[in-house]
Amino acid sequence: MKSRLAPQLLVLLVAGSLAFSQEAKDNSSEKSVKPFVNKKYFKNYNPAGVDDCQRYRNQVMEALSLKPGMVVADVGAGGGFFVREFSPLVAPNGKVYAVDIVPSFIEYIKKQAADKGLTNIECVLGNDKSVCLPPESADIIFSSQTYHHFEYPKNMLASIRKALRPNGELVMVDHRKKDGITPPPDCRLGREEVIEEVTAAGFEKKAEYDTIPGMYFIRFGKKAEK
């Protein structure tokens, strides 16, 4: 029996290795879609100044419906507003990952969490190509006004997908780009292009909420491996 299974197992391992290598190769060759888009945040930028998302707190909290024991990650956590909102909702056994690429933002969130006694927050310094989270570690990855800051979106989406559990979800809020609405100058894509880019990375659109003026608010599920 062992001798018959071994070649099959070897084929599967080789195929998986080749697929992983091809994916890594494809992602490593990705060119920046917006070089130095985040440069200003590394120059004495006030972390508290990036929390203008507070105005749609209620819409986000209602849509996410967080429960005790869940693990949620805020990618592009900024000043940590939603991180602090999520923390008590998933306590006592759940966790909140605060992910950002700016070291001063991470330190600010750590201090805020300590001052407020929020012990289930884990800060993670990501980079421009990865969220740097453990594989299959999160039920929900939330991203508010962050997707247009992804300099390497294919790499970032691949790392987000790996960090989500099998039934995990990516929930995104960002600026619309259409007539009558003026988004930040660094917004490169409209809603339709974002959906196309995210679904091409192994996600499927599950729900959309038309509750935040001037913003798209979309929930994506992680597609199962074929």
C-alpha positions in Angstrom: 0.0 0.0 0.0 2.8 2.4 0.9 4.6 1.8 -2.3 1.5 2.6 -4.4 0.7 5.8 -2.5 4.2 7.3 -2.4 4.3 8.2 -6.1 0.9 9.9 -5.9 1.9 11.8 -2.8 5.1 12.9 -4.5 3.2 14.1 -7.5 0.9 16.2 -5.3 3.8 17.7 -3.4 5.7 18.6 -6.6 2.5 20.1 -8.1 1.8 22.1 -5.0 5.4 23.3 -4.9 5.4 24.3 -8.5 2.1 26.2 -8.0 3.4 28.0 -5.0 6.7 28.8 -6.8 4.7 30.2 -9.8 2.5 32.3 -7.5 5.6 33.7 -5.7 7.2 34.4 -9.0 4.2 36.2 -10.3 3.9 38.3 -7.2 7.6 39.1 -6.9 7.5 40.5 -10.4 4.6 42.9 -9.6 5.5 46.5 -10.3 4.4 49.3 -8.0 1.0 50.7 -9.1 1.7 54.0 -7.2 5.3 54.5 -6.2 5.9 56.2 -2.9 2.1 56.6 -2.3 2.6 56.3 1.5 5.8 58.3 1.8 4.1 61.2 3.8 3.1 58.9 6.6 6.7 58.2 7.5 7.5 61.8 8.2 6.3 62.8 11.7 2.7 62.2 10.7 0.2 62.4 13.5 -1.5 58.9 13.8 -4.6 60.4 15.3 -5.1 62.4 12.1 -5.9 59.3 10.0 -9.0 58.3 11.9 -11.6 60.3 9.9 -13.4 56.9 9.5 -15.1 57.4 12.8 -18.0 59.0 11.0 -19.2 55.6 9.7 -18.5 53.6 12.8 -22.2 52.5 13.2 -22.5 51.1 9.7 -19.3 49.1 10.0 -20.1 47.6 13.4 -23.5 46.6 12.3 -22.3 44.9 9.1 -19.4 43.0 10.7 -21.5 41.7 13.6 -18.4 40.6 15.6 -18.8 37.9 18.2 -16.8 36.9 21.2 -14.0 34.5 20.2 -13.5 35.9 16.7 -10.2 37.0 15.3 -10.3 40.1 13.2 -7.5 42.1 11.6 -7.6 45.8 10.7 -5.2 46.2 7.8 -4.1 49.8 7.5 -5.1 50.4 11.1 -3.8 54.0 11.1 -4.5 55.5 14.5 -6.3 52.4 15.7 -9.9 53.7 16.0 -11.5 50.5 14.7 -9.0 48.3 16.5 -10.2 49.7 19.8 -13.8 49.4 18.8 -13.4 45.7 17.8 -11.4 44.7 20.9 -14.2 44.4 23.5 -16.6 42.8 21.0 -14.4 39.7 20.4 -13.2 39.5 24.1 -12.4 37.6 26.2 -11.0 34.8 23.9 -10.9 36.7 20.6 -8.1 38.8 19.2 -7.6 41.9 17.1 -4.6 42.3 14.9 -3.6 45.9 14.2 -1.6 45.9 11.0 0.1 48.9 9.5 3.3 49.6 7.6 4.2 52.8 9.6 6.1 52.1 12.8 4.9 55.2 14.5 1.3 54.2 13.9 2.0 50.8 15.5 3.6 52.4 18.5 0.7 54.7 18.9 -1.8 51.9 18.8 0.2 49.9 21.4 0.2 52.9 23.8 -3.5 53.5 23.3 -4.3 49.8 23.9 -2.2 49.8 27.1 -3.7 53.0 28.4 -7.2 51.6 27.9 -6.4 48.1 29.2 -7.2 46.4 25.9 -5.1 43.2 26.3 -6.4 41.3 23.2 -4.8 43.6 20.6 -1.7 42.4 18.8 0.2 45.0 16.7 1.8 43.8 13.5 4.2 45.8 11.5 3.5 44.8 7.9 5.2 45.9 4.7 4.2 47.1 1.3 3.9 43.6 0.0 2.5 41.6 2.9 0.2 41.9 6.0 2.7 39.7 7.8 -0.1 37.7 9.5 0.1 33.9 10.3 -1.6 31.6 7.8 -5.3 31.1 8.4 -5.2 33.2 11.5 -8.2 35.6 10.9 -12.0 35.2 10.5 -12.3 38.7 9.1 -9.8 41.1 7.6 -11.1 44.7 7.6 -9.6 47.5 5.5 -10.9 51.1 5.7 -9.6 53.7 3.3 -6.5 51.5 2.7 -6.9 49.7 -0.6 -5.8 52.7 -2.6 -2.7 52.8 -0.5 -1.6 49.3 -1.6 1.5 49.9 -3.7 1.6 46.2 -4.7 -2.1 45.0 -4.6 -1.5 41.5 -6.0 1.0 40.8 -3.3 -1.1 42.3 -0.6 -4.3 40.4 -1.7 -2.3 37.2 -1.8 -1.1 37.7 1.7 -4.5 38.6 2.9 -6.0 35.5 1.4 -3.4 33.3 3.1 -4.1 34.9 6.4 -7.8 34.2 6.3 -9.3 31.0 7.6 -11.2 28.8 5.0 -14.5 30.7 5.5 -12.8 34.0 6.2 -13.9 37.3 4.8 -12.3 40.5 3.5 -14.4 43.6 4.2 -13.3 46.8 2.4 -14.4 50.4 2.7 -12.9 53.0 0.4 -13.6 56.0 -1.7 -15.8 55.8 -4.7 -14.5 57.3 -7.9 -17.4 58.7 -10.0 -19.0 61.8 -11.3 -19.9 64.3 -8.6 -17.6 62.8 -6.1 -14.0 63.9 -5.6 -11.9 61.1 -4.0 -8.4 61.7 -2.6 -5.9 62.2 -5.5 -4.1 58.9 -4.8 -7.3 56.8 -5.5 -6.4 54.9 -8.6 -9.4 52.7 -9.1 -13.2 53.0 -9.1 -15.5 50.5 -7.4 -15.9 48.2 -10.5 -12.1 48.0 -11.0 -11.6 47.2 -7.3 -14.1 44.3 -7.5 -12.5 43.0 -10.6 -9.0 43.1 -9.0 -10.1 41.5 -5.7 -12.1 38.7 -7.3 -9.1 37.9 -9.6 -7.1 37.4 -6.5 -9.2 34.5 -5.2 -12.2 36.2 -3.6 -15.9 36.4 -4.4 -18.2 39.3 -3.7 -20.7 38.3 -1.0 -22.5 41.5 -0.1 -22.4 45.2 -0.6 -23.7 48.0 1.6 -24.9 51.3 0.2 -24.8 53.0 3.6 -21.8 55.3 3.5 -22.0 58.3 1.2 -19.2 58.6 -1.2 -17.7 55.2 -0.2 -18.0 51.6 -1.4 -18.5 49.0 1.3 -18.0 45.5 0.1 -17.7 42.0 1.8 -15.7 39.4 0.0 -15.5 35.7 0.8 -12.4 33.6 0.3 -12.8 31.2 -2.6 -12.0 27.6 -1.9 -9.0 26.1 -3.5 -9.8 24.0 -6.6 
